[in-house]
Each structure stands twice: as C-alpha cells, then as structure tokens.
C-alpha cells in the first residue's frame, strides 16, 4: 500500500504532495487571474492565516491553495526525505 506524502505549507496546514500540479509565485497577472477565478468559484483554500500570499499551489482536484511560504520552501519540503527527520532508536 502506497503512503501519501504530506507536506506542511504553513501555520499547521498540510497538503498531499502527490496531488500537487504546480507551485507558483502569485506575482504574475495570469496567476492573479487564476486565484481570482478560483475565489469566485469557491475552489480556494487560504492557508496564509491573514499573511501575504507568497505561493500558490495548484492541486489535481482543481483546488488552489494559498500559502505564506515561498515556493522554494514548499519545494524543498516536497522533495525532502521523510526519514531524514526521524531519530534512530
């Protein structure tokens, strides 16, 4: 049975790394339009806790997750080895 990898996207919020299509910066006009459209359609999950959005995570299920972490930080967490943080017994 395959185990889905979950990654922390800030403030106790976690997403399934296997369902991520893209992690992008919210600065460009096309991404701002994408986020605006998703907000109007009710497909946005805001994980910023009121802080500035620094990355937009596009998910497989047509959801858009807004995060206050930089795209590079989320990428690093998605690529990190989950066993590296565990202590040896």
PDB file of N, CA, C and O in Angstrom:
ATOM      1  N   UNK A   1       0.842  -1.177   0.000  1.00  0.00           N
ATOM      2  CA  UNK A   1       0.000   0.000   0.000  1.00  0.00           C
ATOM      3  C   UNK A   1       0.888   1.240   0.000  1.00  0.00           C
ATOM      4  O   UNK A   1       1.767   1.368   0.852  1.00  0.00           O
ATOM      5  N   UNK A   2       0.674   2.141  -0.930  1.00  0.00           N
ATOM      6  CA  UNK A   2       1.481   3.352  -1.035  1.00  0.00           C
ATOM      7  C   UNK A   2       1.029   4.374   0.009  1.00  0.00           C
ATOM      8  O   UNK A   2      -0.166   4.559   0.239  1.00  0.00           O
ATOM      9  N   UNK A   3       1.996   5.026   0.629  1.00  0.00           N
ATOM     10  CA  UNK A   3       1.700   6.054   1.617  1.00  0.00           C
ATOM     11  C   UNK A   3       1.856   7.418   0.948  1.00  0.00           C
ATOM     12  O   UNK A   3       2.878   7.702   0.323  1.00  0.00           O
ATOM     13  N   UNK A   4       0.833   8.255   1.088  1.00  0.00           N
ATOM     14  CA  UNK A   4       0.897   9.595   0.521  1.00  0.00           C
ATOM     15  C   UNK A   4       1.779  10.472   1.390  1.00  0.00           C
ATOM     16  O   UNK A   4       1.695  10.427   2.617  1.00  0.00           O
ATOM     17  N   UNK A   5       2.616  11.262   0.761  1.00  0.00           N
ATOM     18  CA  UNK A   5       3.481  12.181   1.487  1.00  0.00           C
ATOM     19  C   UNK A   5       2.729  13.479   1.735  1.00  0.00           C
ATOM     20  O   UNK A   5       2.181  14.079   0.811  1.00  0.00           O
ATOM     21  N   UNK A   6       2.710  13.900   2.981  1.00  0.00           N
ATOM     22  CA  UNK A   6       2.059  15.147   3.355  1.00  0.00           C
ATOM     23  C   UNK A   6       3.129  16.181   3.656  1.00  0.00           C
ATOM     24  O   UNK A   6       4.137  15.868   4.290  1.00  0.00           O
ATOM     25  N   UNK A   7       2.916  17.416   3.204  1.00  0.00           N
ATOM     26  CA  UNK A   7       3.884  18.477   3.474  1.00  0.00           C
ATOM     27  C   UNK A   7       3.201  19.650   4.156  1.00  0.00           C
ATOM     28  O   UNK A   7       2.039  19.964   3.898  1.00  0.00           O
ATOM     29  N   UNK A   8       3.958  20.280   5.027  1.00  0.00           N
ATOM     30  CA  UNK A   8       3.494  21.424   5.793  1.00  0.00           C
ATOM     31  C   UNK A   8       3.610  22.669   4.914  1.00  0.00           C
ATOM     32  O   UNK A   8       4.680  22.950   4.374  1.00  0.00           O
ATOM     33  N   UNK A   9       2.510  23.415   4.771  1.00  0.00           N
ATOM     34  CA  UNK A   9       2.512  24.624   3.941  1.00  0.00           C
ATOM     35  C   UNK A   9       2.324  25.880   4.773  1.00  0.00           C
ATOM     36  O   UNK A   9       1.998  26.942   4.242  1.00  0.00           O
ATOM     37  N   UNK A  10       2.529  25.759   6.072  1.00  0.00           N
ATOM     38  CA  UNK A  10       2.482  26.915   6.947  1.00  0.00           C
ATOM     39  C   UNK A  10       1.309  26.917   7.902  1.00  0.00           C
ATOM     40  O   UNK A  10       0.191  26.546   7.544  1.00  0.00           O
ATOM     41  N   UNK A  11       1.586  27.345   9.136  1.00  0.00           N
ATOM     42  CA  UNK A  11       0.570  27.540  10.166  1.00  0.00           C
ATOM     43  C   UNK A  11      -0.248  26.291  10.450  1.00  0.00           C
ATOM     44  O   UNK A  11      -1.457  26.374  10.666  1.00  0.00           O
ATOM     45  N   UNK A  12       0.399  25.145  10.452  1.00  0.00           N
ATOM     46  CA  UNK A  12      -0.277  23.894  10.777  1.00  0.00           C
ATOM     47  C   UNK A  12      -1.102  23.308   9.649  1.00  0.00           C
ATOM     48  O   UNK A  12      -1.830  22.338   9.860  1.00  0.00           O
ATOM     49  N   UNK A  13      -1.005  23.870   8.468  1.00  0.00           N
ATOM     50  CA  UNK A  13      -1.756  23.381   7.311  1.00  0.00           C
ATOM     51  C   UNK A  13      -0.894  22.413   6.516  1.00  0.00           C
ATOM     52  O   UNK A  13       0.301  22.638   6.324  1.00  0.00           O
ATOM     53  N   UNK A  14      -1.514  21.333   6.055  1.00  0.00           N
ATOM     54  CA  UNK A  14      -0.791  20.260   5.387  1.00  0.00           C
ATOM     55  C   UNK A  14      -1.526  19.898   4.102  1.00  0.00           C
ATOM     56  O   UNK A  14      -2.755  19.856   4.070  1.00  0.00           O
ATOM     57  N   UNK A  15      -0.749  19.633   3.026  1.00  0.00           N
ATOM     58  CA  UNK A  15      -1.344  19.178   1.765  1.00  0.00           C
ATOM     59  C   UNK A  15      -0.673  17.883   1.324  1.00  0.00           C
ATOM     60  O   UNK A  15       0.447  17.572   1.731  1.00  0.00           O
ATOM     61  N   UNK A  16      -1.371  17.147   0.495  1.00  0.00           N
ATOM     62  CA  UNK A  16      -0.858  15.905  -0.063  1.00  0.00           C
ATOM     63  C   UNK A  16       0.093  16.248  -1.214  1.00  0.00           C
ATOM     64  O   UNK A  16      -0.331  16.783  -2.238  1.00  0.00           O
ATOM     65  N   UNK A  17       1.362  15.942  -1.041  1.00  0.00           N
ATOM     66  CA  UNK A  17       2.370  16.288  -2.059  1.00  0.00           C
ATOM     67  C   UNK A  17       2.116  15.566  -3.379  1.00  0.00           C
ATOM     68  O   UNK A  17       2.484  16.073  -4.439  1.00  0.00           O
ATOM     69  N   UNK A  18       1.500  14.405  -3.329  1.00  0.00           N
ATOM     70  CA  UNK A  18       1.212  13.648  -4.542  1.00  0.00           C
ATOM     71  C   UNK A  18       0.137  14.264  -5.411  1.00  0.00           C
ATOM     72  O   UNK A  18      -0.023  13.869  -6.566  1.00  0.00           O
ATOM     73  N   UNK A  19      -0.599  15.217  -4.883  1.00  0.00           N
ATOM     74  CA  UNK A  19      -1.691  15.859  -5.627  1.00  0.00           C
ATOM     75  C   UNK A  19      -1.313  17.237  -6.156  1.00  0.00           C
ATOM     76  O   UNK A  19      -2.142  17.909  -6.770  1.00  0.00           O
ATOM     77  N   UNK A  20      -0.074  17.668  -5.928  1.00  0.00           N
ATOM     78  CA  UNK A  20       0.359  18.992  -6.381  1.00  0.00           C
ATOM     79  C   UNK A  20       0.719  18.957  -7.862  1.00  0.00           C
ATOM     80  O   UNK A  20       1.483  18.101  -8.308  1.00  0.00           O
ATOM     81  N   UNK A  21       0.160  19.895  -8.614  1.00  0.00           N
ATOM     82  CA  UNK A  21       0.497  20.045 -10.033  1.00  0.00           C
ATOM     83  C   UNK A  21       1.585  21.099 -10.190  1.00  0.00           C
ATOM     84  O   UNK A  21       2.540  20.904 -10.942  1.00  0.00           O
ATOM     85  N   UNK A  22       1.439  22.232  -9.472  1.00  0.00           N
ATOM     86  CA  UNK A  22       2.404  23.322  -9.607  1.00  0.00           C
ATOM     87  C   UNK A  22       2.452  24.144  -8.327  1.00  0.00           C
ATOM     88  O   UNK A  22       1.472  24.247  -7.590  1.00  0.00           O
ATOM     89  N   UNK A  23       3.627  24.728  -8.086  1.00  0.00           N
ATOM     90  CA  UNK A  23       3.811  25.693  -7.013  1.00  0.00           C
ATOM     91  C   UNK A  23       4.370  26.938  -7.674  1.00  0.00           C
ATOM     92  O   UNK A  23       5.488  26.922  -8.190  1.00  0.00           O
ATOM     93  N   UNK A  24       3.597  28.022  -7.660  1.00  0.00           N
ATOM     94  CA  UNK A  24       3.981  29.215  -8.406  1.00  0.00           C
ATOM     95  C   UNK A  24       3.923  30.461  -7.526  1.00  0.00           C
ATOM     96  O   UNK A  24       3.252  30.485  -6.494  1.00  0.00           O
ATOM     97  N   UNK A  25       4.636  31.484  -7.955  1.00  0.00           N
ATOM     98  CA  UNK A  25       4.620  32.779  -7.291  1.00  0.00           C
ATOM     99  C   UNK A  25       3.340  33.511  -7.692  1.00  0.00           C
ATOM    100  O   UNK A  25       2.912  33.404  -8.841  1.00  0.00           O
ATOM    101  N   UNK A  26       2.724  34.249  -6.774  1.00  0.00           N
ATOM    102  CA  UNK A  26       1.464  34.927  -7.088  1.00  0.00           C
ATOM    103  C   UNK A  26       1.628  36.276  -7.776  1.00  0.00           C
ATOM    104  O   UNK A  26       0.650  37.011  -7.917  1.00  0.00           O
ATOM    105  N   UNK A  27       2.824  36.616  -8.202  1.00  0.00           N
ATOM    106  CA  UNK A  27       3.109  37.959  -8.704  1.00  0.00           C
ATOM    107  C   UNK A  27       2.649  38.240 -10.132  1.00  0.00           C
ATOM    108  O   UNK A  27       2.387  39.396 -10.464  1.00  0.00           O
ATOM    109  N   UNK A  28       2.542  37.229 -10.981  1.00  0.00           N
ATOM    110  CA  UNK A  28       2.195  37.487 -12.377  1.00  0.00           C
ATOM    111  C   UNK A  28       0.687  37.670 -12.557  1.00  0.00           C
ATOM    112  O   UNK A  28      -0.111  37.161 -11.770  1.00  0.00           O
ATOM    113  N   UNK A  29       0.321  38.388 -13.582  1.00  0.00           N
ATOM    114  CA  UNK A  29      -1.091  38.652 -13.860  1.00  0.00           C
ATOM    115  C   UNK A  29      -1.886  37.367 -14.128  1.00  0.00           C
ATOM    116  O   UNK A  29      -3.007  37.252 -13.634  1.00  0.00           O
ATOM    117  N   UNK A  30      -1.355  36.392 -14.892  1.00  0.00           N
ATOM    118  CA  UNK A  30      -2.125  35.165 -15.117  1.00  0.00           C
ATOM    119  C   UNK A  30      -2.413  34.393 -13.821  1.00  0.00           C
ATOM    120  O   UNK A  30      -3.491  33.820 -13.664  1.00  0.00           O
ATOM    121  N   UNK A  31      -1.466  34.381 -12.913  1.00  0.00           N
ATOM    122  CA  UNK A  31      -1.679  33.681 -11.647  1.00  0.00           C
ATOM    123  C   UNK A  31      -2.696  34.437 -10.801  1.00  0.00           C
ATOM    124  O   UNK A  31      -3.536  33.821 -10.145  1.00  0.00           O
ATOM    125  N   UNK A  32      -2.629  35.754 -10.812  1.00  0.00           N
ATOM    126  CA  UNK A  32      -3.622  36.550 -10.079  1.00  0.00           C
ATOM    127  C   UNK A  32      -5.028  36.304 -10.625  1.00  0.00           C
ATOM    128  O   UNK A  32      -5.989  36.221  -9.859  1.00  0.00           O
ATOM    129  N   UNK A  33      -5.148  36.185 -11.955  1.00  0.00           N
ATOM    130  CA  UNK A  33      -6.451  35.874 -12.558  1.00  0.00           C
ATOM    131  C   UNK A  33      -6.916  34.474 -12.152  1.00  0.00           C
ATOM    132  O   UNK A  33      -8.094  34.271 -11.858  1.00  0.00           O
ATOM    133  N   UNK A  34      -5.994  33.515 -12.136  1.00  0.00           N
ATOM    134  CA  UNK A  34      -6.315  32.145 -11.726  1.00  0.00           C
ATOM    135  C   UNK A  34      -6.848  32.122 -10.298  1.00  0.00           C
ATOM    136  O   UNK A  34      -7.855  31.472 -10.017  1.00  0.00           O
ATOM    137  N   UNK A  35      -6.170  32.835  -9.393  1.00  0.00           N
ATOM    138  CA  UNK A  35      -6.594  32.887  -7.991  1.00  0.00           C
ATOM    139  C   UNK A  35      -7.946  33.593  -7.869  1.00  0.00           C
ATOM    140  O   UNK A  35      -8.814  33.136  -7.125  1.00  0.00           O
ATOM    141  N   UNK A  36      -8.130  34.680  -8.578  1.00  0.00           N
ATOM    142  CA  UNK A  36      -9.396  35.411  -8.540  1.00  0.00           C
ATOM    143  C   UNK A  36     -10.550  34.541  -9.023  1.00  0.00           C
ATOM    144  O   UNK A  36     -11.620  34.527  -8.414  1.00  0.00           O
ATOM    145  N   UNK A  37     -10.336  33.826 -10.103  1.00  0.00           N
ATOM    146  CA  UNK A  37     -11.369  32.919 -10.645  1.00  0.00           C
ATOM    147  C   UNK A  37     -11.679  31.811  -9.644  1.00  0.00           C
ATOM    148  O   UNK A  37     -12.842  31.467  -9.436  1.00  0.00           O
ATOM    149  N   UNK A  38     -10.641  31.252  -9.026  1.00  0.00           N
ATOM    150  CA  UNK A  38     -10.843  30.180  -8.045  1.00  0.00           C
ATOM    151  C   UNK A  38     -11.595  30.697  -6.820  1.00  0.00           C
ATOM    152  O   UNK A  38     -12.442  29.991  -6.273  1.00  0.00           O
ATOM    153  N   UNK A  39     -11.295  31.923  -6.383  1.00  0.00           N
ATOM    154  CA  UNK A  39     -12.028  32.511  -5.250  1.00  0.00           C
ATOM    155  C   UNK A  39     -13.499  32.674  -5.593  1.00  0.00           C
ATOM    156  O   UNK A  39     -14.366  32.367  -4.775  1.00  0.00           O
ATOM    157  N   UNK A  40     -13.788  33.157  -6.807  1.00  0.00           N
ATOM    158  CA  UNK A  40     -15.184  33.336  -7.238  1.00  0.00           C
ATOM    159  C   UNK A  40     -15.931  32.011  -7.305  1.00  0.00           C
ATOM    160  O   UNK A  40     -17.130  31.956  -7.031  1.00  0.00           O
ATOM    161  N   UNK A  41     -15.223  30.943  -7.670  1.00  0.00           N
ATOM    162  CA  UNK A  41     -15.835  29.617  -7.805  1.00  0.00           C
ATOM    163  C   UNK A  41     -15.834  28.825  -6.500  1.00  0.00           C
ATOM    164  O   UNK A  41     -16.405  27.736  -6.445  1.00  0.00           O
ATOM    165  N   UNK A  42     -15.208  29.348  -5.454  1.00  0.00           N
ATOM    166  CA  UNK A  42     -15.150  28.641  -4.180  1.00  0.00           C
ATOM    167  C   UNK A  42     -14.156  27.491  -4.163  1.00  0.00           C
ATOM    168  O   UNK A  42     -14.331  26.537  -3.404  1.00  0.00           O
ATOM    169  N   UNK A  43     -13.114  27.564  -4.990  1.00  0.00           N
ATOM    170  CA  UNK A  43     -12.115  26.496  -5.078  1.00  0.00           C
ATOM    171  C   UNK A  43     -10.816  26.842  -4.369  1.00  0.00           C
ATOM    172  O   UNK A  43      -9.837  26.104  -4.478  1.00  0.00           O
ATOM    173  N   UNK A  44     -10.793  27.956  -3.643  1.00  0.00           N
ATOM    174  CA  UNK A  44      -9.573  28.422  -2.994  1.00  0.00           C
ATOM    175  C   UNK A  44      -9.524  27.963  -1.543  1.00  0.00           C
ATOM    176  O   UNK A  44     -10.518  28.033  -0.821  1.00  0.00           O
ATOM    177  N   UNK A  45      -8.354  27.494  -1.131  1.00  0.00           N
ATOM    178  CA  UNK A  45      -8.095  27.170   0.265  1.00  0.00           C
ATOM    179  C   UNK A  45      -7.007  28.128   0.728  1.00  0.00           C
ATOM    180  O   UNK A  45      -5.872  28.070   0.256  1.00  0.00           O
ATOM    181  N   UNK A  46      -7.365  29.009   1.657  1.00  0.00           N
ATOM    182  CA  UNK A  46      -6.435  30.037   2.127  1.00  0.00           C
ATOM    183  C   UNK A  46      -5.719  29.539   3.379  1.00  0.00           C
ATOM    184  O   UNK A  46      -6.323  29.441   4.447  1.00  0.00           O
ATOM    185  N   UNK A  47      -4.436  29.226   3.244  1.00  0.00           N
ATOM    186  CA  UNK A  47      -3.620  28.734   4.359  1.00  0.00           C
ATOM    187  C   UNK A  47      -2.625  29.798   4.821  1.00  0.00           C
ATOM    188  O   UNK A  47      -1.589  29.470   5.399  1.00  0.00           O
ATOM    189  N   UNK A  48      -2.936  31.074   4.568  1.00  0.00           N
ATOM    190  CA  UNK A  48      -1.998  32.151   4.900  1.00  0.00           C
ATOM    191  C   UNK A  48      -2.192  32.715   6.298  1.00  0.00           C
ATOM    192  O   UNK A  48      -1.313  33.413   6.803  1.00  0.00           O
ATOM    193  N   UNK A  49      -3.317  32.430   6.933  1.00  0.00           N
ATOM    194  CA  UNK A  49      -3.645  32.984   8.251  1.00  0.00           C
ATOM    195  C   UNK A  49      -3.575  34.510   8.244  1.00  0.00           C
ATOM    196  O   UNK A  49      -3.116  35.115   9.214  1.00  0.00           O
ATOM    197  N   UNK A  50      -4.023  35.128   7.163  1.00  0.00           N
ATOM    198  CA  UNK A  50      -4.067  36.579   7.059  1.00  0.00           C
ATOM    199  C   UNK A  50      -2.768  37.227   6.625  1.00  0.00           C
ATOM    200  O   UNK A  50      -2.702  38.452   6.515  1.00  0.00           O
ATOM    201  N   UNK A  51      -1.742  36.448   6.378  1.00  0.00           N
ATOM    202  CA  UNK A  51      -0.465  36.998   5.949  1.00  0.00           C
ATOM    203  C   UNK A  51      -0.444  37.135   4.421  1.00  0.00           C
ATOM    204  O   UNK A  51      -1.367  36.700   3.733  1.00  0.00           O
ATOM    205  N   UNK A  52       0.622  37.747   3.911  1.00  0.00           N
ATOM    206  CA  UNK A  52       0.766  37.934   2.466  1.00  0.00           C
ATOM    207  C   UNK A  52       0.953  36.582   1.779  1.00  0.00           C
ATOM    208  O   UNK A  52       1.711  35.735   2.251  1.00  0.00           O
ATOM    209  N   UNK A  53       0.255  36.391   0.666  1.00  0.00           N
ATOM    210  CA  UNK A  53       0.403  35.167  -0.119  1.00  0.00           C
ATOM    211  C   UNK A  53       1.723  35.204  -0.863  1.00  0.00           C
ATOM    212  O   UNK A  53       1.966  36.111  -1.660  1.00  0.00           O
ATOM    213  N   UNK A  54       2.584  34.216  -0.607  1.00  0.00           N
ATOM    214  CA  UNK A  54       3.884  34.143  -1.275  1.00  0.00           C
ATOM    215  C   UNK A  54       3.953  32.998  -2.276  1.00  0.00           C
ATOM    216  O   UNK A  54       4.846  32.965  -3.122  1.00  0.00           O
ATOM    217  N   UNK A  55       3.009  32.053  -2.182  1.00  0.00           N
ATOM    218  CA  UNK A  55       2.976  30.987  -3.180  1.00  0.00           C
ATOM    219  C   UNK A  55       1.554  30.503  -3.385  1.00  0.00           C
ATOM    220  O   UNK A  55       0.716  30.545  -2.484  1.00  0.00           O
ATOM    221  N   UNK A  56       1.313  30.044  -4.599  1.00  0.00           N
ATOM    222  CA  UNK A  56       0.027  29.493  -4.986  1.00  0.00           C
ATOM    223  C   UNK A  56       0.281  28.045  -5.396  1.00  0.00           C
ATOM    224  O   UNK A  56       1.096  27.768  -6.276  1.00  0.00           O
ATOM    225  N   UNK A  57      -0.435  27.124  -4.741  1.00  0.00           N
ATOM    226  CA  UNK A  57      -0.265  25.693  -5.012  1.00  0.00           C
ATOM    227  C   UNK A  57      -1.486  25.230  -5.790  1.00  0.00           C
ATOM    228  O   UNK A  57      -2.613  25.311  -5.301  1.00  0.00           O
ATOM    229  N   UNK A  58      -1.256  24.744  -7.002  1.00  0.00           N
ATOM    230  CA  UNK A  58      -2.333  24.237  -7.847  1.00  0.00           C
ATOM    231  C   UNK A  58      -2.411  22.728  -7.621  1.00  0.00           C
ATOM    232  O   UNK A  58      -1.430  22.009  -7.812  1.00  0.00           O
ATOM    233  N   UNK A  59      -3.589  22.261  -7.213  1.00  0.00           N
ATOM    234  CA  UNK A  59      -3.784  20.855  -6.881  1.00  0.00           C
ATOM    235  C   UNK A  59      -4.515  20.122  -8.004  1.00  0.00           C
ATOM    236  O   UNK A  59      -5.163  20.747  -8.843  1.00  0.00           O
ATOM    237  N   UNK A  60      -4.406  18.796  -8.013  1.00  0.00           N
ATOM    238  CA  UNK A  60      -5.052  17.966  -9.035  1.00  0.00           C
ATOM    239  C   UNK A  60      -6.571  18.106  -9.048  1.00  0.00           C
ATOM    240  O   UNK A  60      -7.189  18.040 -10.111  1.00  0.00           O
ATOM    241  N   UNK A  61      -7.167  18.295  -7.894  1.00  0.00           N
ATOM    242  CA  UNK A  61      -8.627  18.325  -7.788  1.00  0.00           C
ATOM    243  C   UNK A  61      -9.218  19.700  -8.109  1.00  0.00           C
ATOM    244  O   UNK A  61     -10.335  20.010  -7.694  1.00  0.00           O
ATOM    245  N   UNK A  62      -8.475  20.513  -8.842  1.00  0.00           N
ATOM    246  CA  UNK A  62      -8.925  21.847  -9.265  1.00  0.00           C
ATOM    247  C   UNK A  62      -8.978  22.849  -8.120  1.00  0.00           C
ATOM    248  O   UNK A  62      -9.588  23.908  -8.262  1.00  0.00           O
ATOM    249  N   UNK A  63      -8.364  22.543  -7.010  1.00  0.00           N
ATOM    250  CA  UNK A  63      -8.286  23.460  -5.878  1.00  0.00           C
ATOM    251  C   UNK A  63      -7.012  24.283  -5.975  1.00  0.00           C
ATOM    252  O   UNK A  63      -6.015  23.846  -6.551  1.00  0.00           O
ATOM    253  N   UNK A  64      -7.060  25.478  -5.405  1.00  0.00           N
ATOM    254  CA  UNK A  64      -5.918  26.371  -5.335  1.00  0.00           C
ATOM    255  C   UNK A  64      -5.643  26.628  -3.858  1.00  0.00           C
ATOM    256  O   UNK A  64      -6.523  27.093  -3.134  1.00  0.00           O
ATOM    257  N   UNK A  65      -4.425  26.326  -3.406  1.00  0.00           N
ATOM    258  CA  UNK A  65      -4.046  26.552  -2.017  1.00  0.00           C
ATOM    259  C   UNK A  65      -3.118  27.764  -1.978  1.00  0.00           C
ATOM    260  O   UNK A  65      -2.117  27.813  -2.693  1.00  0.00           O
ATOM    261  N   UNK A  66      -3.459  28.739  -1.140  1.00  0.00           N
ATOM    262  CA  UNK A  66      -2.637  29.930  -0.965  1.00  0.00           C
ATOM    263  C   UNK A  66      -1.793  29.741   0.286  1.00  0.00           C
ATOM    264  O   UNK A  66      -2.313  29.366   1.337  1.00  0.00           O
ATOM    265  N   UNK A  67      -0.482  30.001   0.177  1.00  0.00           N
ATOM    266  CA  UNK A  67       0.418  29.806   1.306  1.00  0.00           C
ATOM    267  C   UNK A  67       1.274  31.052   1.528  1.00  0.00           C
ATOM    268  O   UNK A  67       1.575  31.794   0.593  1.00  0.00           O
ATOM    269  N   UNK A  68       1.658  31.262   2.790  1.00  0.00           N
ATOM    270  CA  UNK A  68       2.530  32.385   3.139  1.00  0.00           C
ATOM    271  C   UNK A  68       3.998  31.983   3.062  1.00  0.00           C
ATOM    272  O   UNK A  68       4.873  32.795   3.366  1.00  0.00           O
ATOM    273  N   UNK A  69       4.283  30.750   2.661  1.00  0.00           N
ATOM    274  CA  UNK A  69       5.663  30.302   2.487  1.00  0.00           C
ATOM    275  C   UNK A  69       6.096  30.519   1.041  1.00  0.00           C
ATOM    276  O   UNK A  69       5.271  30.512   0.126  1.00  0.00           O
ATOM    277  N   UNK A  70       7.394  30.712   0.847  1.00  0.00           N
ATOM    278  CA  UNK A  70       7.932  30.875  -0.501  1.00  0.00           C
ATOM    279  C   UNK A  70       7.834  29.560  -1.280  1.00  0.00           C
ATOM    280  O   UNK A  70       7.884  28.484  -0.684  1.00  0.00           O
ATOM    281  N   UNK A  71       7.693  29.641  -2.610  1.00  0.00           N
ATOM    282  CA  UNK A  71       7.632  28.418  -3.416  1.00  0.00           C
ATOM    283  C   UNK A  71       8.860  27.514  -3.210  1.00  0.00           C
ATOM    284  O   UNK A  71       8.732  26.289  -3.208  1.00  0.00           O
ATOM    285  N   UNK A  72      10.042  28.114  -3.036  1.00  0.00           N
ATOM    286  CA  UNK A  72      11.261  27.327  -2.840  1.00  0.00           C
ATOM    287  C   UNK A  72      11.201  26.530  -1.540  1.00  0.00           C
ATOM    288  O   UNK A  72      11.700  25.406  -1.477  1.00  0.00           O
ATOM    289  N   UNK A  73      10.595  27.106  -0.507  1.00  0.00           N
ATOM    290  CA  UNK A  73      10.469  26.416   0.775  1.00  0.00           C
ATOM    291  C   UNK A  73       9.552  25.208   0.639  1.00  0.00           C
ATOM    292  O   UNK A  73       9.863  24.128   1.143  1.00  0.00           O
ATOM    293  N   UNK A  74       8.430  25.387  -0.034  1.00  0.00           N
ATOM    294  CA  UNK A  74       7.484  24.281  -0.217  1.00  0.00           C
ATOM    295  C   UNK A  74       8.098  23.205  -1.098  1.00  0.00           C
ATOM    296  O   UNK A  74       7.915  22.014  -0.845  1.00  0.00           O
ATOM    297  N   UNK A  75       8.827  23.616  -2.130  1.00  0.00           N
ATOM    298  CA  UNK A  75       9.505  22.656  -2.998  1.00  0.00           C
ATOM    299  C   UNK A  75      10.492  21.820  -2.207  1.00  0.00           C
ATOM    300  O   UNK A  75      10.543  20.600  -2.364  1.00  0.00           O
ATOM    301  N   UNK A  76      11.276  22.470  -1.358  1.00  0.00           N
ATOM    302  CA  UNK A  76      12.241  21.756  -0.540  1.00  0.00           C
ATOM    303  C   UNK A  76      11.578  20.752   0.378  1.00  0.00           C
ATOM    304  O   UNK A  76      12.091  19.649   0.570  1.00  0.00           O
ATOM    305  N   UNK A  77      10.449  21.121   0.945  1.00  0.00           N
ATOM    306  CA  UNK A  77       9.729  20.203   1.822  1.00  0.00           C
ATOM    307  C   UNK A  77       9.141  19.039   1.040  1.00  0.00           C
ATOM    308  O   UNK A  77       9.098  17.911   1.532  1.00  0.00           O
ATOM    309  N   UNK A  78       8.688  19.314  -0.182  1.00  0.00           N
ATOM    310  CA  UNK A  78       8.114  18.246  -1.006  1.00  0.00           C
ATOM    311  C   UNK A  78       9.183  17.245  -1.444  1.00  0.00           C
ATOM    312  O   UNK A  78       8.904  16.055  -1.591  1.00  0.00           O
ATOM    313  N   UNK A  79      10.404  17.734  -1.652  1.00  0.00           N
ATOM    314  CA  UNK A  79      11.481  16.852  -2.107  1.00  0.00           C
ATOM    315  C   UNK A  79      12.269  16.223  -0.971  1.00  0.00           C
ATOM    316  O   UNK A  79      13.062  15.310  -1.201  1.00  0.00           O
ATOM    317  N   UNK A  80      12.063  16.698   0.256  1.00  0.00           N
ATOM    318  CA  UNK A  80      12.833  16.212   1.405  1.00  0.00           C
ATOM    319  C   UNK A  80      12.514  14.749   1.691  1.00  0.00           C
ATOM    320  O   UNK A  80      11.405  14.273   1.448  1.00  0.00           O
ATOM    321  N   UNK A  81      13.514  14.055   2.211  1.00  0.00           N
ATOM    322  CA  UNK A  81      13.358  12.655   2.602  1.00  0.00           C
ATOM    323  C   UNK A  81      12.651  12.611   3.956  1.00  0.00           C
ATOM    324  O   UNK A  81      13.184  13.138   4.933  1.00  0.00           O
ATOM    325  N   UNK A  82      11.475  12.002   4.043  1.00  0.00           N
ATOM    326  CA  UNK A  82      10.744  11.991   5.310  1.00  0.00           C
ATOM    327  C   UNK A  82      11.465  11.223   6.424  1.00  0.00           C
ATOM    328  O   UNK A  82      11.224  11.476   7.604  1.00  0.00           O
ATOM    329  N   UNK A  83      12.340  10.298   6.059  1.00  0.00           N
ATOM    330  CA  UNK A  83      13.074   9.518   7.045  1.00  0.00           C
ATOM    331  C   UNK A  83      14.248  10.288   7.616  1.00  0.00           C
ATOM    332  O   UNK A  83      14.796   9.884   8.641  1.00  0.00           O
ATOM    333  N   UNK A  84      14.655  11.388   6.986  1.00  0.00           N
ATOM    334  CA  UNK A  84      15.819  12.150   7.430  1.00  0.00           C
ATOM    335  C   UNK A  84      15.567  12.853   8.756  1.00  0.00           C
ATOM    336  O   UNK A  84      16.511  13.107   9.504  1.00  0.00           O
ATOM    337  N   UNK A  85      14.305  13.173   9.064  1.00  0.00           N
ATOM    338  CA  UNK A  85      13.982  13.877  10.301  1.00  0.00           C
ATOM    339  C   UNK A  85      13.811  12.952  11.498  1.00  0.00           C
ATOM    340  O   UNK A  85      13.804  13.414  12.639  1.00  0.00           O
ATOM    341  N   UNK A  86      13.673  11.668  11.256  1.00  0.00           N
ATOM    342  CA  UNK A  86      13.448  10.731  12.352  1.00  0.00           C
ATOM    343  C   UNK A  86      14.741  10.324  13.000  1.00  0.00           C
ATOM    344  O   UNK A  86      15.742  10.076  12.328  1.00  0.00           O
ATOM    345  N   UNK A  87      14.713  10.255  14.339  1.00  0.00           N
ATOM    346  CA  UNK A  87      15.897   9.828  15.075  1.00  0.00           C
ATOM    347  C   UNK A  87      15.992   8.311  15.069  1.00  0.00           C
ATOM    348  O   UNK A  87      14.983   7.607  15.043  1.00  0.00           O
ATOM    349  N   UNK A  88      17.216   7.830  15.093  1.00  0.00           N
ATOM    350  CA  UNK A  88      17.417   6.383  15.166  1.00  0.00           C
ATOM    351  C   UNK A  88      17.163   5.920  16.577  1.00  0.00           C
ATOM    352  O   UNK A  88      17.517   6.603  17.538  1.00  0.00           O
ATOM    353  N   UNK A  89      16.541   4.742  16.707  1.00  0.00           N
ATOM    354  CA  UNK A  89      16.254   4.201  18.035  1.00  0.00           C
ATOM    355  C   UNK A  89      17.294   3.198  18.440  1.00  0.00           C
ATOM    356  O   UNK A  89      17.217   2.635  19.532  1.00  0.00           O
TER     357      UNK A  89
END
